[in-house]
Amino acid sequence: MEARPPTSPAGTPLVPPDVVVLAGSASQQLGRAMARYLGCELGASEVLRFSEGNLFVRVGENVRGRDVFIVQGTAFPANDNFMELLFWIDALRRASAASVTAIIPYFGYAKGDKKDEPRVSIRARVCADAIQAAGADRVVTLDLHAPQVQGFFTIPVDDLYSLPVLCDAIAAWGLENLVVVAPDAGAVKRVRLWATRLKAPIAIADKRRLDHSEAAEIVDLMGSVEGRTALIVDDFVISGGTLADCARVLVDRGASAVYAAVTHGLMPGKARETLDMSPIRRLLMTDSVETQPTELSDKVEVVSVGPLFGEAIRRIARRESISVLFD
């Protein structure tokens, strides 16, 4: 479903007056996009960083007895932004907010969802416990890397899908003879949903990852891509190596052109150079991560999920079902 503002009188906010929308330092632009969709002002807030690295947050609105939605991503710098999220939740609780909903557009530690090696932490569970201990009543996030992370919480968690937003943007590109490609077996379920919406066949790359170096190797490709426009779909990109390797394999197998779409674009270090040197013509991603450490490549196109989150806020604030957003 594409999130569109419902019909309402001109100038009338889509949320009740007892709703406050705030944005942390990692999601100011997304917060403003959500507020525009809702027809309300973004609440006043302040973050100070002291010389020794400590953070100080202050809510600039009266939130007593009000339902508050605080949007704060957890990327670049991940740990600082996660701690800031906890401080916002705590500050709002101590200011007597009626409810606190944490909007986390990118939940960075979601990959740490299991103990798959000896003596390692289940990081996503630690983060979930911390968010609940700080006082959050609800979490709204986007395309969790591991959907089972929802089970680490005892409060409601809404894991929204970026698929409708990204697919609409892809459709606007007017690509013909399309094949949707999964960069690894774990992405097959997601890719089938994309293929159904775009009315295209799928192909699957066989990826092998040997360690935690963020490098992976494409060893095989299942499905025909010869003479087709290939669209690689994934939930996030970090180094860009997997996308670039997959794109080269697709070209070697006869793909006429290669594009890519991801929900979360994390582009540190040499990711821009890797993307620029790859056969990928264009990379589409959402604005879930806005604290990028380097300038994005000219190949990157960003679409906003502000309206998607805004519609989720509207429905939650008005005690309406948000299940329509998952259709």
N, C-alpha and C positions, 0 to 999 in steps of 0.2 A: 504494500500500500504506500502511495506517495502521500506524505504529510502535507495537507493544505489547511490553512486556517478556516474554521467553520464560519458560516455566515453570522455576522453580528453587527450591531449598529456602528457606524463610523466612529472611530476614536474610543470604542469601548474595549477595555482589556478582556482577554479570553479567560482570565483567572479571577477568582474572588479577591477582594481587597485585603483579605487576611493571609494572602500568599506572598512570600518574599523570594526572589531569585537572586542569588549571590554568585560571584565567580572568584575563585582563587587566582593566584598569579600565573598558574600554568594554563588557564583556560579563559582568559579575558575575552578574546575574540569570539569564541564559541558561546560564551555567556551572553555577549551582546546580540549574537544571532538568535539565540533562544528568546531573549527579551523582545526583540523586534517581532518575532513570530507571535508572541503572546500579547503584544501591544502594551507592554508594561515597561517601567524603568528598571534597569539593573541596580540592585541594592548597593549601597555604599559599603566599601570594605577597604582595609589597609593591611599591608604586610611589610614588616621591617626585618632586615637582615643585619644582625650585629657583626662586628669585626671577627669574633671568634667562631662565627657560623651559626649561632642560635637564631631561631625564627620567632617573630612576635606577630600575632594576628589580632585585628580588632574589627568588630562588626560595627558599622556606622549607621545601623538602622535599629529602631525599636522592634524587636521580634517577639516580645512577650505574648504568649498565647497564639502565635501565628505559625503557619506551616511554611517551613523554609526548605528551599532546594539549593544546595551548594554544589557547583560544578568545579571539579578540580581533577585534571589529568595527572598521571604519575609517570611522566617521562622527562628526561633531560632537565635538571638532574633528578633521577628517579627517587632516590631516598629523601632528598629535601622536599620534593613535592608530595610524597606520601606522608611524611611527618606533618607537612602543612595541612593536608586533608584532615588528619586526626585532630590537629589544633582547632580547625574550623568547627568540626563536629562538637568538640568539647566546649568551645566558646559559645556556640549556639545553645547547647544544653544548659550551660550555666546562666545564659541570658533568658531562660524560661521559655524557649520556643516550644510550641505545642507538639511539633514533630520535625524531624530532620531527615531529609532524603539526600543521600550522597549520590551525585551524578558523576560517574567516573568514566569518561569517554574512552580512556585507554587504561586498563587494569594491568599494569606492567608485570606483576609477579604471577599472573595466571598460568604461565608455563610451568611453574613449580608446583604441580598438582599431585605428585606422587613420589614415593621413596623408591626410585628405580636403581639406586646404588647404595652401597653400605655407607652409613654415617653421614647422610645428607639430610638437610631440612626440607620439609614440605612447606615451601615458602608461601604458597597461596593460602594455606590454612592459617599460618601465623598472621598474615595480613587481614584475613577475614576476622579472626579473633580480635585483632586490634581495632578494626573499624567498629565492631559491635561493642567492645569495651568502652570505646570513646563515646558511644551513645547514639549511633545512627539507628533510625527506625526502618529504613528501607535503602536499597542500593539499586541504581539504574546504570547499566553499563552497555557496552557495544561489542558484539562479536568476540566473546571470551575465547581465548585460544583453546581452553579446555572447559566446555560447558558444565562439566561435573563440579567445577568450582562453586557453582550455586549451592551445592549440597554442603559446603563448608560453613555456610551461614545458617542461622536459625531465624533470621529476619527475611522478609520478602526480597528477592533479587530478580530484577527484570533485565534479561540479556537481549537487547534490541538487535535487529538485523539491519546491516547496511545494504543488503542486497537490492532492495527496491530503488534506493537512491543511486547506487552505482550502475545498476542495469539501465535505468532511465538515461543516465549520462552516456553509457555505451551505445544505446539505441540511437541517441542523437548524433553519434559519430557516423552512422550510416554504413557500418562495415558489412560486407557481403561475403557469402560462402563461409560462414563463421564456424569454427570448432573451438570448444571451451576446454582448456587444458588444466588438469590438476598437477601441481608440481611435485606431489608425493601422494602415497596411498591414503594418508590421513586427511587429505583435502577432498576426497572423492565425494563424500556426502554433500559437502557445500557446492561442489562443482555441478552435481546433478541438479540442484535447485537452480543454479544459474542457467544451465543448459535448457531446463524446462521453460524458464521465463523467456530466454532468448531464442527458443525453438532451434537449438543447434545440437549436434552430436558432441561427444566428449572424447578426450584422449587422456592417458595417465602416464606421467613420468615416474620412473622408479628411482627414488633418491636414497643415497646412503650417507649417513652422518656418523663419523668415527669418533668424535670427541666433542668438547664444548667450545671449540674455536670459532663457531658461527660459520664454518665452511662445510659444504656438502658436495657430493658428487652425483651427477645424473648418470645412471648406468644403463637405462633402457627406456623405451617409449612404447606404450601399448595403445594402439589406435592409429587410424590413418589421418595424416595432416597434409598430404601432398596436394598442392594447388589450392590450399585453403588459407584463410586468414585466421591465425591462431590467437586466442585470448587466454593468457595465463591468469588464473584466479587464485589468490591466497588471502589469508587473514592479516598478515603483516609482512613487512620487508625491513631488514636491518642492514646487512652489508650489501645486499643486492646480488650476492654471488649466486644464489639458487636461481633467481629469475634470469640472470644473464646466462648461466650454464644451460638452463632449460630452453631459453630462446635460441641458443646456438644449436642445440640438438634438433629443435623444430625446423630451423632453416636447413640443416643437413638432411633432414627427412623430407624436404620439399615444400615446407610452408611458404606461401607467397609473401606473407607479412606477419609480424608478431607484435601484439599489444599486451598490456598487463593491467590488472586491476587488483588493488589491495585495500583493506579497510584501514589499517594503521601503517602509516609511512614513517618509519624511523630511519633516518638517513645520516648516520654519523660517519666520521672518518672519510674513507675513500669511496663511500657508497655512490656519491655523485659521479665520480670518475668511472666506476664500474658500470653504472647505468648508461652514461654517455658513450662508452666504448662497446656496449652491447648492441645486438640487432633489434632491440625493442624500440619501436617507433614512438610510443607514448605510454606513460604510466599514469593511471588514474588512481587517486586515493582520496580519503575523506580528510576533514580538518580535525580529526580526533587528537592529533599531536600537533601542537602549534609552537612548542618551544624547541624548534629545530636548531642543532648546533652549527649547521652550515647552511648556506644558501642552496635552495632546491635546484635541480637540473631544469633546463628549459623543456625537457621531455615530460615533466611532471604537470599534471592537471589536477587541481584540488576542488572537490565539491563539498558543500557544507552539510553536516548532519544536524545543524541547529534546528531546523524545522521538525526533524524527527524527534529530537529530545524535547522540543517545545510542545509537540503534540502529546508526548508521554506525560509531561508535567501537567498539561491542561486536563488530561483524563484522570490522573491521580488526584489532582486538586479538587476536581468536581465529583470524585468518588465514582468515576465511570470505568468500565472495563477497558484495558489496553490490549486485549487479545487480538483485536483487529490489526494491530501493528505487527503481529507475527504471521499474518496470512500471506 
